[in-house]
Amino acid sequence: MTITDFARQLHAFLTNYLPMQRNLSTNTIKSYRDTFTLFLRYCRDDRNVSIERLALTQFDERLLFDFLTHLEEKRHCTVATRNQRLAAMHAFARYLQVEEPARIEQWQRLLAVPFKRHERHIPTYLTPDEMRSVLAQPDTSTRRGRRDLVLLSLLYDTGARVQEIADLQVRDIRLEQPAQVRITGKGRKTRVVPIMANSVALLNDYIAGHEFNGTIRGELPFFLNTRRQPYTRSGITVLVGKYVAMARKQLSTIPEKVTPHAFRHSKAMHMLQAGIPLIIIRDFLGHVDIRTSEIYARVDLEMKRRALEKLNPAVTPHGLPAWEDDAALMDWLRSL
């Protein structure tokens, strides 16, 4: 069977370009792969195009538009998901501009397919009291409870993404002053974040109890589940949900659905409310662009506005004054 140019370029894009040249994370590459899995199924099932015969000449803006419409209307994807799939397609089109320059106009037409505007949701975050309530739930009289408390505390204290916590190794933790954690994030970029004294004390006990000391054990996963396997994203999500549900029984203001990412949002909000500049928050969280961090400032301003509306009585009269009837005022305005 002859390998098509589409198959050849898509294989090189996913297996060489993204991991080797772009140095993207495994999860990002999986997301791109899932996009093309859906796209190929759409071509086969809805367009009656054999995957074995799909060629680059067929990969045009009309096909892309139809695929995006399929995602929204048949798969009922949100606009955010639709835009995420389009971003993967755009990345492939940019790659093709260099690899298949003879069709560069075709690829630029694909890049011209626009993202849809959508309302950004306010990120879920916990107040300091709500966060303290969640962190108070693990039973520290048990080995498992102590591990869970360390995981939850580190998830909040570092503002790390859930995968970054799952990927932590023993060697990434430094408890000598200044205590810090080395985090490997998106694009395999590393950043070093400081940790607070309370977390340092918890980590000291945790490391001593698990006999992690010694260079030979430096590459061990820092958190292991009950099967002695490294924690996964889903495993951490289940653990967070368990303790959030327990805390809600004591503090009803805690949202019903709190993901591990809400710990990251909470850390950012608490730093902002403590007066820490956005540029430091950006570096702490590992954001590439400070505009990503600005969402916390917008949320904080909105929260303050609502608080002021509740605290301060309305002083503006319901009707506006008829200032045009004020002859002296009108004469002064005309003189300007």
Residue pairs with C-beta under 8 A, 6 or more apart in sequence:
1 52
4 52
4 53
4 54
4 55
4 56
5 55
5 56
5 100
6 54
6 55
6 56
6 58
6 59
7 54
9 56
9 95
9 96
9 99
9 100
10 36
10 92
12 99
13 92
13 95
14 29
14 32
14 33
14 36
17 95
18 24
18 28
18 29
18 32
18 91
19 29
22 187
23 187
23 188
24 32
24 186
24 187
25 163
25 185
25 186
25 187
25 188
27 163
28 186
28 187
31 84
31 88
32 88
32 91
32 92
35 84
35 85
35 88
35 89
36 88
36 92
38 67
38 71
38 75
38 85
39 67
39 85
39 89
40 51
40 54
42 67
42 70
43 49
43 51
43 54
43 63
44 50
44 51
46 70
47 63
47 66
49 58
56 96
56 100
56 103
57 103
59 106
59 110
60 106
60 109
60 110
61 109
61 110
61 112
61 113
64 86
64 89
64 110
64 113
65 113
67 85
68 82
68 85
68 86
68 113
71 77
71 81
71 82
71 85
72 79
72 82
77 85
78 118
79 116
79 117
79 118
80 118
82 116
83 115
83 116
83 118
86 113
86 115
87 115
89 110
89 113
90 110
90 111
90 113
93 107
93 108
93 110
93 111
94 107
94 111
96 103
96 107
97 104
97 107
97 108
100 107
120 295
122 299
122 302
123 261
123 262
123 265
123 295
123 296
123 299
124 255
124 257
124 258
124 259
124 262
124 265
125 262
125 265
125 266
125 268
125 269
125 299
126 134
126 254
126 255
126 258
126 262
126 263
126 266
127 253
128 270
129 251
130 247
130 251
130 253
130 254
131 156
131 263
131 266
131 270
133 247
133 250
133 251
133 254
134 152
134 243
134 244
134 247
134 254
134 258
135 149
135 152
135 153
135 156
136 247
137 243
137 246
137 247
138 145
138 146
138 148
138 149
138 152
138 243
139 145
140 146
140 149
143 209
144 226
146 202
146 205
146 206
146 209
147 206
147 223
148 239
148 243
149 202
150 202
150 203
150 206
150 223
151 165
151 223
151 231
151 236
151 239
152 239
152 240
152 243
152 263
153 198
153 199
153 202
154 160
154 165
154 168
154 181
154 195
154 199
154 203
155 162
155 165
155 236
155 240
155 260
155 263
155 264
156 263
156 266
156 267
157 195
157 196
157 199
157 267
158 164
158 165
158 181
158 183
158 193
158 195
158 267
159 193
159 263
159 264
159 267
159 268
159 271
159 284
159 285
160 181
160 183
160 185
160 193
160 264
161 185
161 186
161 260
161 261
161 264
162 233
162 236
162 237
162 259
162 260
162 261
163 233
164 183
164 184
164 185
165 223
165 231
165 236
165 260
166 223
166 230
166 231
166 232
166 233
166 235
166 236
167 184
168 181
168 183
168 221
168 222
168 223
169 218
169 219
169 220
169 221
169 222
170 207
170 212
170 217
170 218
170 219
170 220
170 221
170 222
171 218
171 219
172 181
172 182
172 183
172 184
172 222
173 181
173 203
173 207
173 222
174 180
174 181
174 182
175 200
175 203
175 204
175 207
178 194
179 194
179 195
179 197
179 199
179 200
180 192
180 193
180 194
180 195
181 192
181 193
181 195
182 190
182 191
182 192
183 190
183 191
183 192
183 193
183 286
184 190
185 191
185 286
186 286
189 286
191 283
191 284
191 286
193 284
195 203
207 213
211 217
212 220
212 222
221 230
221 231
223 230
223 231
224 230
224 231
225 231
225 235
233 260
236 260
237 259
237 260
240 258
240 259
240 260
240 263
241 258
244 254
244 258
247 254
248 254
248 256
255 262
264 285
265 296
267 285
268 281
268 284
268 285
268 293
268 296
269 296
269 299
269 300
271 280
271 281
271 284
272 278
272 281
272 296
272 297
272 300
273 300
278 290
278 293
278 294
278 296
278 297
279 290
281 293
281 296
282 289
282 290
282 292
282 293
285 293
287 293
323 329
324 330
